[in-house]
Amino acid sequence: MSMRRCGAILFLVLLGGFAASSCAPSVPAADCSAAPHRGVDFHGCDLSGRDFSGTDLSYADLSLANLTGTDLRRSALTSSKMYLTNLLGADLRGARSGLIEGTPLVLPAASWSLRRGYFVGPGAGLSGADLSGLNLSGADLSMSTLIAANLSSANLARVNFAGSVLYLANLSGADLSYADFTQTELIRADLTGANLTGTIWAFTRCLEDGTVQSTPC
């Protein structure tokens, strides 16, 4: 339909006091077979079981998409849209997140949560993340990467950090009571003013030379 004819119809419709949809622009459907890339539109797509490991999905529209069992290891998910996204069983280990828009319908497992736009769970990629002041009590952050992450003044009581890397992490003023730092790397981490009551230290690396210890850093 030509723009002139469409405009004429709209004019007549408005005179009649009702709206018409014949001139409304159509919204193209997402190409669910497209290769994953920055800003891709996968809105409403069934992507279950796909291998997106190591891909750049930052700024992608993943709202209403089915990502059940999808491999998202080491992928970039920063600033992606995830309104009502199904992530059941998806593998988010090492995935970089932050500024995630929306709330997923289902998370990969009970051990995962979405906090301040970051995916928090075992094996999470949280280097440089700002999690300061959050209540993460009891969270499972084992085998995670939190290089230079800001966890200052956060409630980290009983958090499992076993096997994680917190090089240069800011833990100042945090509640680390009964947190587990078994085989954790805390080299140059800031623990100033942190509550270390009952904290578990076993084969923890606190020194630049990589020496392990079973005493507080």
C-alpha beads as a LAMMPS data file, in Angstrom:
LAMMPS data file: protein, C-alpha beads

217 atoms
216 bonds

1 atom types
1 bond types

-500.0 500.0 xlo xhi
-500.0 500.0 ylo yhi
-500.0 500.0 zlo zhi

Masses

1 110.0

Atoms # bond

1 1 1 0.000 0.000 0.000
2 1 1 1.395 3.406 -0.975
3 1 1 2.133 5.967 1.733
4 1 1 -0.296 8.434 0.052
5 1 1 -3.167 5.933 0.086
6 1 1 -2.306 4.861 3.627
7 1 1 -2.345 8.481 4.785
8 1 1 -5.722 9.067 3.126
9 1 1 -7.202 6.028 4.841
10 1 1 -5.872 7.140 8.205
11 1 1 -7.387 10.597 7.699
12 1 1 -10.804 9.117 6.913
13 1 1 -10.544 6.680 9.809
14 1 1 -9.698 9.446 12.250
15 1 1 -12.711 11.418 11.058
16 1 1 -14.834 8.379 11.845
17 1 1 -13.449 8.185 15.386
18 1 1 -11.862 4.743 15.279
19 1 1 -8.396 3.357 14.661
20 1 1 -7.207 1.085 11.894
21 1 1 -4.320 -1.348 11.884
22 1 1 -3.944 -1.774 8.119
23 1 1 -1.280 0.933 7.981
24 1 1 0.657 -0.146 11.081
25 1 1 4.251 -1.155 10.311
26 1 1 4.847 -4.884 10.561
27 1 1 7.485 -6.171 12.974
28 1 1 9.809 -8.684 11.311
29 1 1 10.087 -12.037 13.061
30 1 1 13.419 -12.947 14.624
31 1 1 15.723 -15.121 12.526
32 1 1 16.176 -18.021 14.924
33 1 1 18.687 -19.701 12.618
34 1 1 21.052 -16.709 12.632
35 1 1 24.590 -17.138 13.889
36 1 1 25.046 -15.744 17.406
37 1 1 26.581 -12.276 17.404
38 1 1 26.550 -9.006 19.308
39 1 1 23.053 -7.500 19.294
40 1 1 21.391 -10.496 17.598
41 1 1 17.586 -10.710 17.812
42 1 1 16.578 -14.103 19.224
43 1 1 13.329 -12.832 20.740
44 1 1 10.988 -15.783 21.300
45 1 1 13.314 -18.302 19.624
46 1 1 13.692 -21.936 20.622
47 1 1 17.448 -22.203 21.192
48 1 1 17.338 -25.197 23.496
49 1 1 20.439 -27.362 23.447
50 1 1 22.398 -25.038 21.145
51 1 1 26.142 -24.561 21.596
52 1 1 26.813 -20.852 22.117
53 1 1 29.971 -21.353 24.162
54 1 1 32.479 -18.540 23.731
55 1 1 30.136 -16.417 21.598
56 1 1 29.374 -12.713 21.935
57 1 1 25.691 -12.280 22.827
58 1 1 26.080 -8.880 24.434
59 1 1 23.157 -6.550 23.690
60 1 1 21.239 -9.527 22.254
61 1 1 17.457 -9.772 22.624
62 1 1 16.858 -13.120 24.314
63 1 1 13.472 -12.256 25.769
64 1 1 10.917 -15.106 25.741
65 1 1 13.590 -17.352 24.222
66 1 1 13.926 -20.997 25.220
67 1 1 17.541 -21.599 26.272
68 1 1 16.890 -24.879 28.060
69 1 1 20.148 -26.816 28.252
70 1 1 21.963 -24.281 26.059
71 1 1 25.758 -24.141 26.388
72 1 1 26.618 -20.538 27.284
73 1 1 30.015 -21.205 28.828
74 1 1 32.430 -18.275 28.492
75 1 1 29.893 -16.341 26.428
76 1 1 29.379 -12.582 26.709
77 1 1 25.871 -11.742 27.929
78 1 1 26.451 -8.153 29.030
79 1 1 23.486 -5.814 28.446
80 1 1 21.370 -8.568 26.893
81 1 1 17.578 -8.607 27.285
82 1 1 16.197 -11.604 29.171
83 1 1 12.556 -10.862 29.898
84 1 1 10.913 -14.227 30.749
85 1 1 13.805 -16.184 29.215
86 1 1 13.887 -19.904 30.029
87 1 1 17.410 -20.781 31.219
88 1 1 16.600 -24.133 32.817
89 1 1 19.709 -26.309 32.749
90 1 1 21.708 -23.759 30.732
91 1 1 25.463 -23.798 31.379
92 1 1 26.544 -20.316 32.511
93 1 1 30.006 -21.220 33.780
94 1 1 32.444 -18.489 32.860
95 1 1 29.758 -16.415 31.131
96 1 1 30.321 -12.676 31.494
97 1 1 27.222 -10.795 32.572
98 1 1 26.206 -7.409 33.939
99 1 1 23.506 -4.900 32.998
100 1 1 21.157 -7.770 32.126
101 1 1 17.691 -6.380 31.359
102 1 1 14.561 -8.103 32.623
103 1 1 13.964 -11.149 34.802
104 1 1 14.345 -14.669 33.360
105 1 1 11.383 -16.998 33.684
106 1 1 13.603 -19.821 34.964
107 1 1 17.257 -19.845 36.042
108 1 1 19.626 -22.767 35.336
109 1 1 19.325 -24.226 38.844
110 1 1 18.519 -23.271 42.432
111 1 1 22.183 -22.355 42.956
112 1 1 21.909 -19.448 40.494
113 1 1 20.467 -15.967 40.946
114 1 1 20.412 -12.686 39.035
115 1 1 21.726 -9.881 41.202
116 1 1 22.150 -6.313 40.016
117 1 1 22.242 -7.559 36.428
118 1 1 24.896 -10.222 37.131
119 1 1 24.446 -13.989 37.108
120 1 1 25.670 -15.327 40.446
121 1 1 26.351 -19.037 40.825
122 1 1 29.015 -21.760 40.727
123 1 1 31.630 -21.063 38.069
124 1 1 30.320 -17.545 37.410
125 1 1 32.426 -15.049 35.461
126 1 1 32.294 -11.989 37.707
127 1 1 35.612 -10.259 37.118
128 1 1 35.191 -6.523 37.622
129 1 1 31.602 -6.953 38.833
130 1 1 30.150 -4.462 41.306
131 1 1 28.416 -6.566 43.959
132 1 1 29.142 -4.172 46.799
133 1 1 26.621 -4.100 49.618
134 1 1 24.566 -7.025 48.315
135 1 1 23.214 -9.808 50.508
136 1 1 24.734 -12.951 48.989
137 1 1 24.633 -14.976 52.184
138 1 1 24.894 -18.710 51.505
139 1 1 25.563 -18.306 47.776
140 1 1 27.581 -20.901 45.878
141 1 1 30.422 -19.095 44.102
142 1 1 32.765 -22.055 43.971
143 1 1 35.141 -22.223 40.989
144 1 1 34.184 -18.660 40.027
145 1 1 36.368 -15.875 38.667
146 1 1 36.071 -12.608 40.594
147 1 1 39.254 -10.786 39.591
148 1 1 39.067 -7.151 40.769
149 1 1 35.410 -7.632 41.740
150 1 1 33.942 -5.164 44.231
151 1 1 32.368 -7.064 47.137
152 1 1 32.914 -4.393 49.757
153 1 1 30.381 -4.299 52.609
154 1 1 28.519 -7.272 51.112
155 1 1 26.938 -9.995 53.240
156 1 1 29.013 -13.021 52.232
157 1 1 28.356 -15.149 55.286
158 1 1 28.605 -18.889 54.516
159 1 1 29.406 -18.215 50.846
160 1 1 31.264 -21.049 49.138
161 1 1 34.331 -19.546 47.428
162 1 1 36.175 -22.877 47.148
163 1 1 38.473 -22.977 44.128
164 1 1 37.653 -19.412 43.079
165 1 1 39.993 -16.625 41.978
166 1 1 39.595 -13.339 43.871
167 1 1 42.830 -11.689 42.789
168 1 1 42.648 -7.951 43.585
169 1 1 39.064 -8.346 44.840
170 1 1 37.721 -5.722 47.237
171 1 1 36.293 -7.511 50.283
172 1 1 36.721 -4.636 52.702
173 1 1 34.022 -4.413 55.346
174 1 1 32.330 -7.577 54.069
175 1 1 30.768 -10.174 56.350
176 1 1 32.802 -13.286 55.538
177 1 1 31.794 -15.262 58.608
178 1 1 31.938 -19.006 57.946
179 1 1 32.752 -18.427 54.265
180 1 1 34.745 -21.226 52.614
181 1 1 38.067 -20.171 51.048
182 1 1 39.404 -23.676 50.421
183 1 1 41.927 -23.581 47.547
184 1 1 40.899 -19.997 46.818
185 1 1 43.266 -17.396 45.358
186 1 1 43.139 -14.190 47.402
187 1 1 46.399 -12.622 46.246
188 1 1 46.293 -8.835 46.774
189 1 1 42.639 -8.995 47.863
190 1 1 41.544 -6.259 50.280
191 1 1 40.167 -7.782 53.494
192 1 1 40.341 -4.597 55.557
193 1 1 37.651 -4.577 58.239
194 1 1 36.069 -7.837 57.026
195 1 1 34.375 -10.168 59.517
196 1 1 36.410 -13.384 59.384
197 1 1 34.661 -15.251 62.196
198 1 1 34.680 -18.989 61.495
199 1 1 36.048 -18.513 57.976
200 1 1 37.473 -21.703 56.455
201 1 1 41.085 -21.435 55.264
202 1 1 42.575 -24.520 53.612
203 1 1 45.278 -24.456 50.936
204 1 1 44.404 -20.795 50.354
205 1 1 46.759 -18.662 48.261
206 1 1 47.276 -15.222 49.776
207 1 1 50.857 -14.377 48.786
208 1 1 52.396 -13.367 45.471
209 1 1 54.743 -16.374 45.546
210 1 1 51.736 -18.715 45.450
211 1 1 52.378 -20.211 48.887
212 1 1 49.307 -21.987 50.234
213 1 1 48.209 -21.606 53.839
214 1 1 45.497 -22.693 56.229
215 1 1 45.461 -19.488 58.265
216 1 1 43.716 -16.166 57.559
217 1 1 45.319 -13.962 54.910

Bonds

1 1 1 2
2 1 2 3
3 1 3 4
4 1 4 5
5 1 5 6
6 1 6 7
7 1 7 8
8 1 8 9
9 1 9 10
10 1 10 11
11 1 11 12
12 1 12 13
13 1 13 14
14 1 14 15
15 1 15 16
16 1 16 17
17 1 17 18
18 1 18 19
19 1 19 20
20 1 20 21
21 1 21 22
22 1 22 23
23 1 23 24
24 1 24 25
25 1 25 26
26 1 26 27
27 1 27 28
28 1 28 29
29 1 29 30
30 1 30 31
31 1 31 32
32 1 32 33
33 1 33 34
34 1 34 35
35 1 35 36
36 1 36 37
37 1 37 38
38 1 38 39
39 1 39 40
40 1 40 41
41 1 41 42
42 1 42 43
43 1 43 44
44 1 44 45
45 1 45 46
46 1 46 47
47 1 47 48
48 1 48 49
49 1 49 50
50 1 50 51
51 1 51 52
52 1 52 53
53 1 53 54
54 1 54 55
55 1 55 56
56 1 56 57
57 1 57 58
58 1 58 59
59 1 59 60
60 1 60 61
61 1 61 62
62 1 62 63
63 1 63 64
64 1 64 65
65 1 65 66
66 1 66 67
67 1 67 68
68 1 68 69
69 1 69 70
70 1 70 71
71 1 71 72
72 1 72 73
73 1 73 74
74 1 74 75
75 1 75 76
76 1 76 77
77 1 77 78
78 1 78 79
79 1 79 80
80 1 80 81
81 1 81 82
82 1 82 83
83 1 83 84
84 1 84 85
85 1 85 86
86 1 86 87
87 1 87 88
88 1 88 89
89 1 89 90
90 1 90 91
91 1 91 92
92 1 92 93
93 1 93 94
94 1 94 95
95 1 95 96
96 1 96 97
97 1 97 98
98 1 98 99
99 1 99 100
100 1 100 101
101 1 101 102
102 1 102 103
103 1 103 104
104 1 104 105
105 1 105 106
106 1 106 107
107 1 107 108
108 1 108 109
109 1 109 110
110 1 110 111
111 1 111 112
112 1 112 113
113 1 113 114
114 1 114 115
115 1 115 116
116 1 116 117
117 1 117 118
118 1 118 119
119 1 119 120
120 1 120 121
121 1 121 122
122 1 122 123
123 1 123 124
124 1 124 125
125 1 125 126
126 1 126 127
127 1 127 128
128 1 128 129
129 1 129 130
130 1 130 131
131 1 131 132
132 1 132 133
133 1 133 134
134 1 134 135
135 1 135 136
136 1 136 137
137 1 137 138
138 1 138 139
139 1 139 140
140 1 140 141
141 1 141 142
142 1 142 143
143 1 143 144
144 1 144 145
145 1 145 146
146 1 146 147
147 1 147 148
148 1 148 149
149 1 149 150
150 1 150 151
151 1 151 152
152 1 152 153
153 1 153 154
154 1 154 155
155 1 155 156
156 1 156 157
157 1 157 158
158 1 158 159
159 1 159 160
160 1 160 161
161 1 161 162
162 1 162 163
163 1 163 164
164 1 164 165
165 1 165 166
166 1 166 167
167 1 167 168
168 1 168 169
169 1 169 170
170 1 170 171
171 1 171 172
172 1 172 173
173 1 173 174
174 1 174 175
175 1 175 176
176 1 176 177
177 1 177 178
178 1 178 179
179 1 179 180
180 1 180 181
181 1 181 182
182 1 182 183
183 1 183 184
184 1 184 185
185 1 185 186
186 1 186 187
187 1 187 188
188 1 188 189
189 1 189 190
190 1 190 191
191 1 191 192
192 1 192 193
193 1 193 194
194 1 194 195
195 1 195 196
196 1 196 197
197 1 197 198
198 1 198 199
199 1 199 200
200 1 200 201
201 1 201 202
202 1 202 203
203 1 203 204
204 1 204 205
205 1 205 206
206 1 206 207
207 1 207 208
208 1 208 209
209 1 209 210
210 1 210 211
211 1 211 212
212 1 212 213
213 1 213 214
214 1 214 215
215 1 215 216
216 1 216 217
